[in-house]
Amino acid sequence: MTYKQLEELKKDIYLLKVKTIEKNKAKTIKNRETIESIIQYQTQRIIDNYQLLKYHLGIKEESHITKFFIQDVEDIIQKIENKNTNDN
């Protein structure tokens, strides 16, 4: 993953965290369901766009629990950053 892709992934994860907070603050069931749908779409897009299955084979199974998905992606980011630091 390139540096630019890594930075974009960080932004996407941040936006996913924001949506999760919005969902928790939503007052109606309809709003929560709408936001949950957006979260599911963003999660799938992140998995596909950044080819996260290359880094964590079980990420798709855990993606339905947003908190665990975010933790897994943050671990992937950390590993890539550590690898890039060690390579330089």
Biopython code that builds the backbone (N, CA, C, O; Angstrom):
import numpy as np
from Bio.PDB.StructureBuilder import StructureBuilder

atoms = [
    (1, "MET", "N", (0.859, -1.169, 0.000)),
    (1, "MET", "CA", (0.000, 0.000, 0.000)),
    (1, "MET", "C", (0.905, 1.232, 0.000)),
    (1, "MET", "O", (1.861, 1.311, 0.772)),
    (2, "THR", "N", (0.600, 2.175, -0.858)),
    (2, "THR", "CA", (1.407, 3.394, -0.943)),
    (2, "THR", "C", (1.099, 4.326, 0.224)),
    (2, "THR", "O", (0.100, 4.160, 0.925)),
    (3, "TYR", "N", (1.969, 5.300, 0.416)),
    (3, "TYR", "CA", (1.774, 6.285, 1.478)),
    (3, "TYR", "C", (0.451, 7.022, 1.277)),
    (3, "TYR", "O", (-0.292, 7.249, 2.232)),
    (4, "LYS", "N", (0.164, 7.393, 0.028)),
    (4, "LYS", "CA", (-1.075, 8.119, -0.271)),
    (4, "LYS", "C", (-2.300, 7.256, 0.061)),
    (4, "LYS", "O", (-3.263, 7.747, 0.650)),
    (5, "GLN", "N", (-2.263, 5.991, -0.312)),
    (5, "GLN", "CA", (-3.371, 5.085, -0.005)),
    (5, "GLN", "C", (-3.546, 4.930, 1.503)),
    (5, "GLN", "O", (-4.668, 4.879, 2.007)),
    (6, "LEU", "N", (-2.433, 4.857, 2.209)),
    (6, "LEU", "CA", (-2.481, 4.721, 3.662)),
    (6, "LEU", "C", (-3.136, 5.940, 4.302)),
    (6, "LEU", "O", (-3.934, 5.807, 5.229)),
    (7, "GLU", "N", (-2.800, 7.115, 3.811)),
    (7, "GLU", "CA", (-3.408, 8.346, 4.331)),
    (7, "GLU", "C", (-4.903, 8.396, 4.014)),
    (7, "GLU", "O", (-5.701, 8.824, 4.848)),
    (8, "GLU", "N", (-5.280, 7.965, 2.824)),
    (8, "GLU", "CA", (-6.700, 7.917, 2.455)),
    (8, "GLU", "C", (-7.456, 6.918, 3.334)),
    (8, "GLU", "O", (-8.591, 7.170, 3.739)),
    (9, "LEU", "N", (-6.819, 5.790, 3.621)),
    (9, "LEU", "CA", (-7.433, 4.790, 4.494)),
    (9, "LEU", "C", (-7.659, 5.370, 5.888)),
    (9, "LEU", "O", (-8.704, 5.136, 6.494)),
    (10, "LYS", "N", (-6.701, 6.111, 6.390)),
    (10, "LYS", "CA", (-6.850, 6.752, 7.705)),
    (10, "LYS", "C", (-8.042, 7.711, 7.702)),
    (10, "LYS", "O", (-8.815, 7.752, 8.659)),
    (11, "LYS", "N", (-8.183, 8.476, 6.624)),
    (11, "LYS", "CA", (-9.314, 9.408, 6.515)),
    (11, "LYS", "C", (-10.640, 8.650, 6.480)),
    (11, "LYS", "O", (-11.607, 9.039, 7.135)),
    (12, "ASP", "N", (-10.672, 7.568, 5.710)),
    (12, "ASP", "CA", (-11.902, 6.777, 5.610)),
    (12, "ASP", "C", (-12.282, 6.156, 6.953)),
    (12, "ASP", "O", (-13.462, 6.100, 7.300)),
    (13, "ILE", "N", (-11.297, 5.696, 7.701)),
    (13, "ILE", "CA", (-11.575, 5.124, 9.025)),
    (13, "ILE", "C", (-12.074, 6.209, 9.969)),
    (13, "ILE", "O", (-12.976, 5.972, 10.772)),
    (14, "TYR", "N", (-11.490, 7.392, 9.875)),
    (14, "TYR", "CA", (-11.955, 8.506, 10.703)),
    (14, "TYR", "C", (-13.427, 8.814, 10.400)),
    (14, "TYR", "O", (-14.230, 9.002, 11.314)),
    (15, "LEU", "N", (-13.770, 8.863, 9.109)),
    (15, "LEU", "CA", (-15.159, 9.132, 8.720)),
    (15, "LEU", "C", (-16.098, 8.027, 9.202)),
    (15, "LEU", "O", (-17.246, 8.292, 9.560)),
    (16, "LEU", "N", (-15.609, 6.802, 9.209)),
    (16, "LEU", "CA", (-16.407, 5.686, 9.715)),
    (16, "LEU", "C", (-16.653, 5.844, 11.220)),
    (16, "LEU", "O", (-17.744, 5.547, 11.707)),
    (17, "LYS", "N", (-15.653, 6.304, 11.941)),
    (17, "LYS", "CA", (-15.818, 6.568, 13.381)),
    (17, "LYS", "C", (-16.867, 7.658, 13.608)),
    (17, "LYS", "O", (-17.697, 7.556, 14.512)),
    (18, "VAL", "N", (-16.820, 8.697, 12.781)),
    (18, "VAL", "CA", (-17.788, 9.792, 12.899)),
    (18, "VAL", "C", (-19.204, 9.267, 12.661)),
    (18, "VAL", "O", (-20.128, 9.606, 13.400)),
    (19, "LYS", "N", (-19.370, 8.448, 11.638)),
    (19, "LYS", "CA", (-20.695, 7.881, 11.346)),
    (19, "LYS", "C", (-21.181, 7.009, 12.503)),
    (19, "LYS", "O", (-22.372, 6.996, 12.812)),
    (20, "THR", "N", (-20.271, 6.286, 13.137)),
    (20, "THR", "CA", (-20.639, 5.450, 14.275)),
    (20, "THR", "C", (-21.155, 6.307, 15.422)),
    (20, "THR", "O", (-22.138, 5.956, 16.075)),
    (21, "ILE", "N", (-20.495, 7.422, 15.662)),
    (21, "ILE", "CA", (-20.940, 8.347, 16.708)),
    (21, "ILE", "C", (-22.309, 8.920, 16.348)),
    (21, "ILE", "O", (-23.192, 9.020, 17.200)),
    (22, "GLU", "N", (-22.478, 9.296, 15.077)),
    (22, "GLU", "CA", (-23.775, 9.815, 14.625)),
    (22, "GLU", "C", (-24.879, 8.782, 14.854)),
    (22, "GLU", "O", (-25.977, 9.120, 15.295)),
    (23, "LYS", "N", (-24.576, 7.529, 14.549)),
    (23, "LYS", "CA", (-25.571, 6.468, 14.728)),
    (23, "LYS", "C", (-25.966, 6.348, 16.197)),
    (23, "LYS", "O", (-27.144, 6.192, 16.521)),
    (24, "ASN", "N", (-24.979, 6.421, 17.075)),
    (24, "ASN", "CA", (-25.264, 6.305, 18.509)),
    (24, "ASN", "C", (-26.081, 7.480, 19.028)),
    (24, "ASN", "O", (-26.799, 7.343, 20.018)),
    (25, "LYS", "N", (-25.979, 8.634, 18.372)),
    (25, "LYS", "CA", (-26.716, 9.818, 18.802)),
    (25, "LYS", "C", (-28.063, 9.969, 18.101)),
    (25, "LYS", "O", (-28.868, 10.824, 18.473)),
    (26, "ALA", "N", (-28.308, 9.145, 17.092)),
    (26, "ALA", "CA", (-29.558, 9.251, 16.332)),
    (26, "ALA", "C", (-30.752, 9.015, 17.247)),
    (26, "ALA", "O", (-30.737, 8.132, 18.105)),
    (27, "LYS", "N", (-31.774, 9.817, 17.046)),
    (27, "LYS", "CA", (-32.937, 9.777, 17.937)),
    (27, "LYS", "C", (-34.016, 8.802, 17.472)),
    (27, "LYS", "O", (-34.770, 8.275, 18.291)),
    (28, "THR", "N", (-34.094, 8.561, 16.174)),
    (28, "THR", "CA", (-35.147, 7.673, 15.680)),
    (28, "THR", "C", (-34.540, 6.391, 15.116)),
    (28, "THR", "O", (-33.381, 6.351, 14.706)),
    (29, "ILE", "N", (-35.352, 5.364, 15.111)),
    (29, "ILE", "CA", (-34.911, 4.081, 14.561)),
    (29, "ILE", "C", (-34.588, 4.230, 13.082)),
    (29, "ILE", "O", (-33.615, 3.656, 12.594)),
    (30, "LYS", "N", (-35.402, 4.999, 12.371)),
    (30, "LYS", "CA", (-35.176, 5.196, 10.937)),
    (30, "LYS", "C", (-33.815, 5.843, 10.693)),
    (30, "LYS", "O", (-33.080, 5.421, 9.800)),
    (31, "ASN", "N", (-33.475, 6.858, 11.476)),
    (31, "ASN", "CA", (-32.173, 7.512, 11.318)),
    (31, "ASN", "C", (-31.035, 6.537, 11.609)),
    (31, "ASN", "O", (-30.041, 6.504, 10.885)),
    (32, "ARG", "N", (-31.184, 5.741, 12.673)),
    (32, "ARG", "CA", (-30.151, 4.757, 13.015)),
    (32, "ARG", "C", (-29.973, 3.747, 11.893)),
    (32, "ARG", "O", (-28.847, 3.390, 11.544)),
    (33, "GLU", "N", (-31.079, 3.289, 11.332)),
    (33, "GLU", "CA", (-31.008, 2.305, 10.247)),
    (33, "GLU", "C", (-30.373, 2.901, 8.999)),
    (33, "GLU", "O", (-29.607, 2.230, 8.307)),
    (34, "THR", "N", (-30.688, 4.148, 8.713)),
    (34, "THR", "CA", (-30.091, 4.824, 7.559)),
    (34, "THR", "C", (-28.587, 4.954, 7.735)),
    (34, "THR", "O", (-27.820, 4.660, 6.818)),
    (35, "ILE", "N", (-28.173, 5.390, 8.903)),
    (35, "ILE", "CA", (-26.743, 5.553, 9.172)),
    (35, "ILE", "C", (-26.048, 4.195, 9.169)),
    (35, "ILE", "O", (-24.930, 4.077, 8.667)),
    (36, "GLU", "N", (-26.689, 3.176, 9.717)),
    (36, "GLU", "CA", (-26.113, 1.826, 9.712)),
    (36, "GLU", "C", (-25.911, 1.339, 8.284)),
    (36, "GLU", "O", (-24.908, 0.690, 7.987)),
    (37, "SER", "N", (-26.844, 1.643, 7.408)),
    (37, "SER", "CA", (-26.710, 1.273, 6.001)),
    (37, "SER", "C", (-25.502, 1.961, 5.370)),
    (37, "SER", "O", (-24.755, 1.344, 4.611)),
    (38, "ILE", "N", (-25.316, 3.229, 5.685)),
    (38, "ILE", "CA", (-24.159, 3.979, 5.182)),
    (38, "ILE", "C", (-22.870, 3.366, 5.720)),
    (38, "ILE", "O", (-21.897, 3.216, 4.980)),
    (39, "ILE", "N", (-22.859, 3.014, 6.997)),
    (39, "ILE", "CA", (-21.677, 2.406, 7.617)),
    (39, "ILE", "C", (-21.339, 1.085, 6.929)),
    (39, "ILE", "O", (-20.173, 0.820, 6.637)),
    (40, "GLN", "N", (-22.342, 0.262, 6.672)),
    (40, "GLN", "CA", (-22.104, -1.019, 6.002)),
    (40, "GLN", "C", (-21.544, -0.812, 4.601)),
    (40, "GLN", "O", (-20.633, -1.526, 4.182)),
    (41, "TYR", "N", (-22.085, 0.159, 3.879)),
    (41, "TYR", "CA", (-21.583, 0.465, 2.540)),
    (41, "TYR", "C", (-20.130, 0.935, 2.608)),
    (41, "TYR", "O", (-19.289, 0.467, 1.842)),
    (42, "GLN", "N", (-19.836, 1.861, 3.526)),
    (42, "GLN", "CA", (-18.474, 2.382, 3.652)),
    (42, "GLN", "C", (-17.497, 1.278, 4.046)),
    (42, "GLN", "O", (-16.373, 1.224, 3.545)),
    (43, "THR", "N", (-17.931, 0.407, 4.941)),
    (43, "THR", "CA", (-17.081, -0.702, 5.378)),
    (43, "THR", "C", (-16.719, -1.590, 4.198)),
    (43, "THR", "O", (-15.552, -1.936, 4.017)),
    (44, "GLN", "N", (-17.699, -1.957, 3.402)),
    (44, "GLN", "CA", (-17.443, -2.805, 2.236)),
    (44, "GLN", "C", (-16.543, -2.092, 1.230)),
    (44, "GLN", "O", (-15.648, -2.704, 0.647)),
    (45, "ARG", "N", (-16.783, -0.809, 1.032)),
    (45, "ARG", "CA", (-15.966, -0.024, 0.109)),
    (45, "ARG", "C", (-14.510, 0.023, 0.575)),
    (45, "ARG", "O", (-13.592, -0.097, -0.236)),
    (46, "ILE", "N", (-14.305, 0.197, 1.866)),
    (46, "ILE", "CA", (-12.949, 0.237, 2.421)),
    (46, "ILE", "C", (-12.252, -1.108, 2.201)),
    (46, "ILE", "O", (-11.095, -1.150, 1.784)),
    (47, "ILE", "N", (-12.956, -2.200, 2.481)),
    (47, "ILE", "CA", (-12.367, -3.534, 2.290)),
    (47, "ILE", "C", (-11.948, -3.723, 0.845)),
    (47, "ILE", "O", (-10.848, -4.204, 0.574)),
    (48, "ASP", "N", (-12.819, -3.348, -0.089)),
    (48, "ASP", "CA", (-12.537, -3.547, -1.511)),
    (48, "ASP", "C", (-11.478, -2.584, -2.042)),
    (48, "ASP", "O", (-10.538, -3.009, -2.713)),
    (49, "ASN", "N", (-11.619, -1.299, -1.749)),
    (49, "ASN", "CA", (-10.708, -0.295, -2.309)),
    (49, "ASN", "C", (-9.269, -0.466, -1.849)),
    (49, "ASN", "O", (-8.335, -0.225, -2.615)),
    (50, "TYR", "N", (-9.088, -0.879, -0.603)),
    (50, "TYR", "CA", (-7.740, -0.992, -0.052)),
    (50, "TYR", "C", (-7.261, -2.436, 0.012)),
    (50, "TYR", "O", (-6.209, -2.719, 0.585)),
    (51, "GLN", "N", (-8.024, -3.342, -0.572)),
    (51, "GLN", "CA", (-7.669, -4.757, -0.633)),
    (51, "GLN", "C", (-7.230, -5.276, 0.732)),
    (51, "GLN", "O", (-6.163, -5.875, 0.868)),
    (52, "LEU", "N", (-8.058, -5.041, 1.730)),
    (52, "LEU", "CA", (-7.694, -5.387, 3.105)),
    (52, "LEU", "C", (-7.638, -6.887, 3.353)),
    (52, "LEU", "O", (-7.045, -7.329, 4.337)),
    (53, "LEU", "N", (-8.248, -7.674, 2.471)),
    (53, "LEU", "CA", (-8.167, -9.125, 2.631)),
    (53, "LEU", "C", (-6.730, -9.624, 2.475)),
    (53, "LEU", "O", (-6.394, -10.702, 2.967)),
    (54, "LYS", "N", (-5.884, -8.853, 1.796)),
    (54, "LYS", "CA", (-4.466, -9.213, 1.676)),
    (54, "LYS", "C", (-3.770, -9.141, 3.033)),
    (54, "LYS", "O", (-2.790, -9.847, 3.271)),
    (55, "TYR", "N", (-4.273, -8.300, 3.906)),
    (55, "TYR", "CA", (-3.623, -8.056, 5.188)),
    (55, "TYR", "C", (-4.285, -8.804, 6.342)),
    (55, "TYR", "O", (-3.642, -9.078, 7.355)),
    (56, "HIS", "N", (-5.567, -9.135, 6.192)),
    (56, "HIS", "CA", (-6.316, -9.783, 7.275)),
    (56, "HIS", "C", (-7.459, -10.572, 6.640)),
    (56, "HIS", "O", (-8.469, -10.000, 6.230)),
    (57, "LEU", "N", (-7.291, -11.880, 6.564)),
    (57, "LEU", "CA", (-8.282, -12.711, 5.870)),
    (57, "LEU", "C", (-9.648, -12.717, 6.547)),
    (57, "LEU", "O", (-10.662, -12.901, 5.873)),
    (58, "GLY", "N", (-9.698, -12.522, 7.849)),
    (58, "GLY", "CA", (-10.967, -12.586, 8.559)),
    (58, "GLY", "C", (-11.682, -11.260, 8.694)),
    (58, "GLY", "O", (-12.695, -11.169, 9.386)),
    (59, "ILE", "N", (-11.169, -10.233, 8.042)),
    (59, "ILE", "CA", (-11.731, -8.890, 8.238)),
    (59, "ILE", "C", (-13.167, -8.785, 7.737)),
    (59, "ILE", "O", (-13.966, -8.034, 8.296)),
    (60, "LYS", "N", (-13.494, -9.522, 6.703)),
    (60, "LYS", "CA", (-14.849, -9.445, 6.149)),
    (60, "LYS", "C", (-15.871, -10.031, 7.129)),
    (60, "LYS", "O", (-16.981, -9.514, 7.254)),
    (61, "GLU", "N", (-15.495, -11.109, 7.821)),
    (61, "GLU", "CA", (-16.403, -11.728, 8.783)),
    (61, "GLU", "C", (-16.651, -10.813, 9.977)),
    (61, "GLU", "O", (-17.741, -10.817, 10.549)),
    (62, "GLU", "N", (-15.642, -10.031, 10.352)),
    (62, "GLU", "CA", (-15.767, -9.149, 11.507)),
    (62, "GLU", "C", (-16.327, -7.777, 11.140)),
    (62, "GLU", "O", (-16.582, -6.956, 12.021)),
    (63, "SER", "N", (-16.515, -7.528, 9.869)),
    (63, "SER", "CA", (-16.898, -6.183, 9.431)),
    (63, "SER", "C", (-18.304, -5.782, 9.873)),
    (63, "SER", "O", (-18.624, -4.593, 9.878)),
    (64, "HIS", "N", (-19.148, -6.742, 10.241)),
    (64, "HIS", "CA", (-20.510, -6.386, 10.673)),
    (64, "HIS", "C", (-20.519, -5.742, 12.059)),
    (64, "HIS", "O", (-21.516, -5.136, 12.451)),
    (65, "ILE", "N", (-19.422, -5.867, 12.800)),
    (65, "ILE", "CA", (-19.291, -5.177, 14.086)),
    (65, "ILE", "C", (-18.291, -4.046, 13.875)),
    (65, "ILE", "O", (-17.080, -4.269, 13.854)),
    (66, "THR", "N", (-18.804, -2.849, 13.721)),
    (66, "THR", "CA", (-17.998, -1.703, 13.306)),
    (66, "THR", "C", (-16.813, -1.467, 14.227)),
    (66, "THR", "O", (-15.714, -1.177, 13.756)),
    (67, "LYS", "N", (-17.019, -1.587, 15.520)),
    (67, "LYS", "CA", (-15.940, -1.343, 16.482)),
    (67, "LYS", "C", (-14.760, -2.285, 16.225)),
    (67, "LYS", "O", (-13.609, -1.850, 16.227)),
    (68, "PHE", "N", (-15.043, -3.573, 16.004)),
    (68, "PHE", "CA", (-13.981, -4.543, 15.745)),
    (68, "PHE", "C", (-13.332, -4.287, 14.392)),
    (68, "PHE", "O", (-12.117, -4.424, 14.244)),
    (69, "PHE", "N", (-14.137, -3.917, 13.413)),
    (69, "PHE", "CA", (-13.600, -3.616, 12.086)),
    (69, "PHE", "C", (-12.614, -2.459, 12.163)),
    (69, "PHE", "O", (-11.524, -2.532, 11.597)),
    (70, "ILE", "N", (-12.991, -1.401, 12.854)),
    (70, "ILE", "CA", (-12.114, -0.234, 12.989)),
    (70, "ILE", "C", (-10.817, -0.628, 13.685)),
    (70, "ILE", "O", (-9.739, -0.208, 13.265)),
    (71, "GLN", "N", (-10.908, -1.430, 14.741)),
    (71, "GLN", "CA", (-9.706, -1.881, 15.441)),
    (71, "GLN", "C", (-8.806, -2.690, 14.516)),
    (71, "GLN", "O", (-7.588, -2.509, 14.517)),
    (72, "ASP", "N", (-9.399, -3.581, 13.730)),
    (72, "ASP", "CA", (-8.616, -4.397, 12.803)),
    (72, "ASP", "C", (-7.910, -3.533, 11.765)),
    (72, "ASP", "O", (-6.737, -3.753, 11.462)),
    (73, "VAL", "N", (-8.621, -2.557, 11.226)),
    (73, "VAL", "CA", (-8.018, -1.687, 10.210)),
    (73, "VAL", "C", (-6.913, -0.835, 10.832)),
    (73, "VAL", "O", (-5.871, -0.625, 10.211)),
    (74, "GLU", "N", (-7.129, -0.350, 12.040)),
    (74, "GLU", "CA", (-6.077, 0.424, 12.711)),
    (74, "GLU", "C", (-4.845, -0.437, 12.963)),
    (74, "GLU", "O", (-3.721, 0.056, 12.878)),
    (75, "ASP", "N", (-5.043, -1.720, 13.275)),
    (75, "ASP", "CA", (-3.911, -2.642, 13.426)),
    (75, "ASP", "C", (-3.170, -2.816, 12.103)),
    (75, "ASP", "O", (-1.939, -2.833, 12.070)),
    (76, "ILE", "N", (-3.925, -2.945, 11.016)),
    (76, "ILE", "CA", (-3.311, -3.074, 9.690)),
    (76, "ILE", "C", (-2.488, -1.827, 9.377)),
    (76, "ILE", "O", (-1.351, -1.929, 8.915)),
    (77, "ILE", "N", (-3.058, -0.659, 9.626)),
    (77, "ILE", "CA", (-2.352, 0.603, 9.375)),
    (77, "ILE", "C", (-1.055, 0.638, 10.174)),
    (77, "ILE", "O", (-0.004, 0.999, 9.644)),
    (78, "GLN", "N", (-1.129, 0.265, 11.444)),
    (78, "GLN", "CA", (0.052, 0.276, 12.307)),
    (78, "GLN", "C", (1.129, -0.669, 11.780)),
    (78, "GLN", "O", (2.308, -0.316, 11.756)),
    (79, "LYS", "N", (0.728, -1.863, 11.360)),
    (79, "LYS", "CA", (1.689, -2.838, 10.831)),
    (79, "LYS", "C", (2.356, -2.314, 9.564)),
    (79, "LYS", "O", (3.567, -2.457, 9.392)),
    (80, "ILE", "N", (1.575, -1.712, 8.684)),
    (80, "ILE", "CA", (2.138, -1.174, 7.444)),
    (80, "ILE", "C", (3.096, -0.034, 7.752)),
    (80, "ILE", "O", (4.174, 0.045, 7.163)),
    (81, "GLU", "N", (2.715, 0.849, 8.668)),
    (81, "GLU", "CA", (3.596, 1.961, 9.035)),
    (81, "GLU", "C", (4.886, 1.446, 9.664)),
    (81, "GLU", "O", (5.966, 1.961, 9.371)),
    (82, "ASN", "N", (4.784, 0.439, 10.522)),
    (82, "ASN", "CA", (5.984, -0.141, 11.129)),
    (82, "ASN", "C", (6.878, -0.780, 10.081)),
    (82, "ASN", "O", (8.100, -0.640, 10.130)),
    (83, "LYS", "N", (6.267, -1.485, 9.129)),
    (83, "LYS", "CA", (7.038, -2.123, 8.061)),
    (83, "LYS", "C", (7.743, -1.067, 7.219)),
    (83, "LYS", "O", (8.916, -1.221, 6.878)),
    (84, "ASN", "N", (7.027, 0.006, 6.883)),
    (84, "ASN", "CA", (7.627, 1.073, 6.084)),
    (84, "ASN", "C", (8.762, 1.755, 6.836)),
    (84, "ASN", "O", (9.762, 2.139, 6.229)),
    (85, "THR", "N", (8.622, 1.909, 8.144)),
    (85, "THR", "CA", (9.673, 2.515, 8.960)),
    (85, "THR", "C", (10.901, 1.615, 8.985)),
    (85, "THR", "O", (12.029, 2.098, 8.883)),
    (86, "ASN", "N", (10.687, 0.313, 9.119)),
    (86, "ASN", "CA", (11.802, -0.631, 9.160)),
    (86, "ASN", "C", (12.491, -0.761, 7.809)),
    (86, "ASN", "O", (13.691, -1.025, 7.746)),
    (87, "ASP", "N", (11.737, -0.576, 6.726)),
    (87, "ASP", "CA", (12.317, -0.667, 5.386)),
    (87, "ASP", "C", (13.207, 0.524, 5.070)),
    (87, "ASP", "O", (14.130, 0.420, 4.262)),
    (88, "ASN", "N", (12.929, 1.660, 5.709)),
    (88, "ASN", "CA", (13.718, 2.871, 5.429)),
    (88, "ASN", "C", (14.900, 2.885, 6.297)),
    (88, "ASN", "O", (15.705, 3.814, 6.230)),
]
sb = StructureBuilder()
sb.init_structure("model")
sb.init_model(0)
sb.init_chain("A")
sb.init_seg("    ")
for serial, (resi, resn, name, xyz) in enumerate(atoms, 1):
    if name == "N":
        sb.init_residue(resn, " ", resi, " ")
    sb.init_atom(name, np.array(xyz, "f"), 0.0, 1.0, " ", f" {name:<3s}", serial, name[0])
structure = sb.get_structure()
